[in-house]
Amino acid sequence: MNNKWKQIVAISAIAGISWLLVQNPYTQVYLTQLTNDSVASMKQEDELLLQIKESTKKYEIAPQDARIDSVWKTVPAYNGLKVNIDESYKALK
């Protein structure tokens, strides 16, 4: 019975200390600041991603087939350009 009593006291002490560590005002301030910073950084990343998506229209060039022109005779084919949004985001981040 004595060993069981020691276990109950030890578990109660651990639970009490854990509760005191979590319920102190410094933890609350830290968690509030942490969530505010993470929300701000998430908004910033979304703005960056939106800006990249909007600017892709300026830089993308559609591919063109080769053709015969009346003035230039032959016009070569162009591969075109496409913006890799994921790589651009990683590079700018």
C-alpha positions, 0 to 999 in steps of 0.5 A: 500500500505504501508504494501505491501511495508514493505513485499517487503523490508523484503523479499528483505532483507532476500534474500540478507542476505541469498545470502551473507551467502551462497556466502562467501568464508568460506562456499565454503571452508567448502563445498569443505572440506566436499565433499573431506572427504565424498569421502575419507570415501566412498572409505575407506568403499568400500575398507573394504567391498571388503576386507571382501568379499575377506577374506570370501573365507578363512573362509567359509566351505561348509557343508558335509553330513555324510558318511561311511569311510573305515578307520574311519567307520562313519564320522559325518555331518558338518554344515559348516560356512558362513560369514555374510558380513553385520554383519562383515562390521558393526562390523569392521566399 
